[in-house]
Amino acid sequence: MSTPDPDPETTTGLEPGGGVPPGETPPGESSTAAAPADQPKASGRGANRAAAIAVVAFGVLAAAFFVAYLVGVLG
């Protein structure tokens, strides 16, 4: 039975220390610097406003519970 690892003595492209010189291997993936052409449309301003209102309302509700807890503990 043979080992799945290649024999370093017969592997082409290796430098003496076992490294691979630049340009010997292909790039792992294409460049991601540019955005793809099919970007999804952003939702309208109404959805953004609704999300902001929900976050603020949750914060106010959490603060109210915190104040009520402090009043109950200290009062």
N, CA and C of each residue as an Amber inpcrd file, in Angstrom:
protein
   225
   0.8490000  -1.1720000   0.0000000   0.0000000   0.0000000   0.0000000
   0.8970000   1.2380000   0.0000000   0.5530000   2.2220000  -0.8090000
   1.3860000   3.4160000  -0.9140000   0.7990000   4.5520000  -0.0870000
   1.6340000   5.4890000   0.2580000   1.2030000   6.6480000   1.0290000
   0.5740000   7.6790000   0.0920000  -0.4400000   8.4150000   0.5310000
  -1.0600000   9.4170000  -0.3370000  -0.1960000  10.6620000  -0.5290000
   0.8170000  10.8440000   0.3010000   1.6920000  12.0080000   0.1720000
   2.6750000  11.7920000  -0.9710000   2.9210000  12.8180000  -1.7870000
   3.8870000  12.6550000  -2.8720000   5.3140000  12.5750000  -2.3340000
   6.1490000  11.9080000  -3.0810000   7.5560000  11.7760000  -2.7100000
   8.2750000  13.0790000  -3.0430000   8.8690000  13.7630000  -2.0670000
   9.5390000  15.0310000  -2.3470000  10.6870000  14.8990000  -3.3430000
  11.2720000  13.7210000  -3.4580000  12.3830000  13.5220000  -4.3870000
  11.9190000  13.5680000  -5.8390000  10.6630000  13.1730000  -6.0920000
  10.1760000  13.1280000  -7.4730000   9.1650000  14.2260000  -7.7830000
   8.8510000  15.0820000  -6.8350000   7.8880000  16.1570000  -7.0650000
   8.5680000  17.3000000  -7.8000000   7.9890000  17.7130000  -8.9190000
   8.5930000  18.7920000  -9.7020000   8.2670000  20.1460000  -9.0900000
   9.1480000  21.1030000  -9.2990000   8.8920000  22.4740000  -8.8850000
   9.3130000  22.8180000  -7.4750000   9.8600000  21.8750000  -6.7180000
  10.2620000  22.1760000  -5.3450000  11.6860000  22.7120000  -5.3160000
  11.9090000  23.6600000  -4.4320000  13.2540000  24.1740000  -4.2030000
  13.9630000  23.2360000  -3.2300000  15.2600000  23.3770000  -3.0370000
  15.9920000  22.4600000  -2.1560000  15.4210000  22.3680000  -0.7430000
  14.9020000  23.4430000  -0.1850000  14.3610000  23.3900000   1.1680000
  12.9360000  22.8740000   1.2300000  12.3420000  22.5690000   0.0900000
  10.9770000  22.0630000   0.0660000   9.9510000  23.1160000  -0.2850000
  10.3810000  24.3740000  -0.4400000   9.4460000  25.4380000  -0.7920000
   9.1190000  25.4300000  -2.2750000   8.1860000  26.2660000  -2.6450000
   7.7680000  26.3840000  -4.0360000   8.1040000  27.7870000  -4.5060000
   8.7850000  27.9240000  -5.6420000   9.1450000  29.2550000  -6.1230000
   7.9200000  30.0340000  -6.5880000   7.9860000  31.3640000  -6.5610000
   6.8560000  32.1640000  -7.0310000   6.5390000  31.8520000  -8.4870000
   5.2700000  31.8000000  -8.7980000   4.8350000  31.5270000 -10.1510000
   4.6780000  30.0550000 -10.4620000   5.0870000  29.1730000  -9.5700000
   4.9800000  27.7380000  -9.8220000   3.5480000  27.2450000  -9.6130000
   2.8450000  27.8540000  -8.6760000   1.4660000  27.4340000  -8.4150000
   0.5050000  28.4970000  -8.9210000  -0.6800000  28.1020000  -9.3540000
  -1.6570000  29.0950000  -9.8150000  -2.2490000  29.8480000  -8.6290000
  -2.8100000  31.0210000  -8.8610000  -3.4430000  31.7490000  -7.7560000
  -4.6410000  30.9690000  -7.2150000  -4.9010000  31.1480000  -5.9440000
  -5.9880000  30.4170000  -5.3080000  -7.3600000  30.8340000  -5.7790000
  -7.5280000  32.0830000  -6.1050000  -8.8300000  32.5880000  -6.5520000
  -8.6030000  33.8670000  -7.3270000  -9.6370000  34.2790000  -8.0150000
  -9.5090000  35.5120000  -8.7810000  -9.5560000  36.7090000  -7.8420000
  -9.2330000  37.8460000  -8.3490000  -9.2030000  39.0630000  -7.5460000
 -10.6020000  39.4200000  -7.0560000 -10.6760000  39.9190000  -5.8420000
 -11.9600000  40.3510000  -5.3000000 -11.9700000  41.8490000  -5.0530000
 -11.0780000  42.5750000  -5.7280000 -11.0030000  44.0130000  -5.5060000
 -12.2220000  44.7350000  -6.0640000 -12.7660000  44.2570000  -7.1540000
 -13.9230000  44.9060000  -7.7690000 -15.1950000  44.1660000  -7.3760000
 -16.2670000  44.9160000  -7.2300000 -17.5500000  44.3150000  -6.8890000
 -18.1190000  43.6130000  -8.1210000 -18.8090000  42.5010000  -7.9290000
 -19.4150000  41.8370000  -9.0740000 -20.5140000  42.7030000  -9.6830000
 -20.8160000  42.4330000 -10.9220000 -21.7730000  43.2650000 -11.6560000
 -23.1990000  43.1070000 -11.1430000 -23.5240000  41.9830000 -10.5630000
 -24.9080000  41.7380000 -10.1520000 -25.1210000  41.9660000  -8.6540000
 -24.8140000  43.1570000  -8.1910000 -25.0320000  43.5110000  -6.7920000
 -26.5290000  43.6430000  -6.5260000 -27.0250000  43.1170000  -5.4060000
 -28.4510000  43.2720000  -5.1030000 -28.7800000  44.7230000  -4.7740000
 -29.9830000  45.1060000  -5.0810000 -30.4400000  46.4590000  -4.7860000
 -30.6340000  46.6050000  -3.2820000 -30.2590000  47.7480000  -2.7740000
 -30.4890000  48.0370000  -1.3630000 -31.9720000  48.3090000  -1.1550000
 -32.4690000  47.9370000  -0.0010000 -33.8820000  48.1860000   0.2730000
 -34.1250000  49.6840000   0.4070000 -35.3570000  50.0530000   0.3440000
 -35.7080000  51.4710000   0.3620000 -35.4540000  52.1350000   1.7010000
 -35.6630000  53.4320000   1.7310000 -35.4280000  54.1960000   2.9570000
 -36.3950000  53.7920000   4.0540000 -37.5860000  53.3420000   3.6860000
 -38.5730000  52.9420000   4.6860000 -38.1040000  51.7750000   5.5340000
 -37.4710000  50.8020000   4.8980000 -36.9780000  49.6400000   5.6410000
 -35.8440000  50.0460000   6.5740000 -34.9850000  50.9440000   6.1200000
 -33.8910000  51.4140000   6.9740000 -34.4340000  52.1910000   8.1640000
 -35.4160000  53.0210000   7.9080000 -36.0130000  53.8040000   8.9910000
 -36.7040000  52.8880000   9.9970000 -37.4100000  51.8680000   9.5110000
 -38.0970000  50.9320000  10.4090000 -37.0900000  50.1700000  11.2690000
 -35.9780000  49.7740000  10.6780000 -34.9560000  49.0600000  11.4480000
 -34.3480000  49.9670000  12.5100000 -34.0960000  51.2260000  12.1690000
 -33.5330000  52.1700000  13.1380000 -34.5100000  52.4180000  14.2780000
 -35.7830000  52.5580000  13.9600000 -36.8020000  52.7710000  14.9970000
 -36.8820000  51.5510000  15.9040000 -36.7980000  50.3460000  15.3360000
 -36.8600000  49.1310000  16.1440000 -35.6650000  49.0410000  17.0870000
 -34.4850000  49.4040000  16.6190000 -33.2870000  49.3580000  17.4660000
 -33.3970000  50.3660000  18.5980000 -33.8420000  51.5780000  18.2870000
 -33.9910000  52.6120000  19.3180000 -35.0580000  52.1990000  20.3280000
 -36.1790000  51.6490000  19.8460000 -37.2470000  51.2190000  20.7520000
 -36.7520000  50.1120000  21.6820000 -35.9810000  49.1890000  21.1570000
 -35.4330000  48.1250000  21.9930000 -34.4910000  48.6990000  23.0460000
 -33.6740000  49.6670000  22.6620000 -32.7670000  50.3030000  23.6170000
 -33.5090000  51.0380000  24.7170000 -34.5690000  51.7630000  24.3370000
 -35.3730000  52.4830000  25.3320000 -36.0540000  51.4920000  26.2670000
 -36.5700000  50.4050000  25.7200000 -37.2250000  49.3920000  26.5470000
 -36.2330000  48.7460000  27.5170000 -35.0280000  48.4460000  27.0380000
 -34.0130000  47.8590000  27.9140000 -33.6200000  48.8410000  29.0160000
 -33.4750000  50.1210000  28.6710000 -33.1420000  51.1310000  29.6780000
 -34.2590000  51.2630000  30.7020000 -35.5180000  51.1950000  30.2500000
 -36.6520000  51.2940000  31.1760000 -36.6550000  50.1190000  32.1520000
 -36.3860000  48.9120000  31.6620000 -36.3180000  47.7600000  32.5600000
 -35.1680000  47.9110000  33.5550000 -34.0380000  48.4400000  33.1100000
 -32.8960000  48.6400000  33.9880000 -33.2240000  49.6530000  35.0810000
 -33.8650000  50.7540000  34.7020000 -34.2530000  51.7750000  35.6860000
 -35.2750000  51.2020000  36.6570000 -36.2510000  50.4430000  36.1450000
 -37.2590000  49.8390000  37.0230000 -36.6100000  48.8640000  37.9990000
 -35.6210000  48.1220000  37.5550000 -34.9150000  47.1990000  38.4370000
 -34.1630000  47.9600000  39.5250000 -33.4740000  49.0450000  39.1390000
 -32.7460000  49.8370000  40.1270000 -33.6850000  50.4700000  41.1430000
 -34.8280000  50.9630000  40.6810000 -35.7990000  51.5620000  41.6030000
 -36.3130000  50.4980000  42.5650000 -36.5440000  49.2930000  42.0670000
 -37.0210000  48.2100000  42.9270000 -35.9760000  47.7670000  43.9270000
 -34.7140000  47.7460000  43.5440000 -33.6490000  47.2950000  44.4370000
 -33.3160000  48.3740000  45.4570000 -33.2320000  49.6220000  45.0190000
 -32.8310000  50.7000000  45.9090000 -34.0020000  51.3060000  46.6770000
 -35.2100000  51.0930000  46.1930000 -36.3650000  51.7730000  46.7920000
 -36.9850000  51.0830000  47.9190000
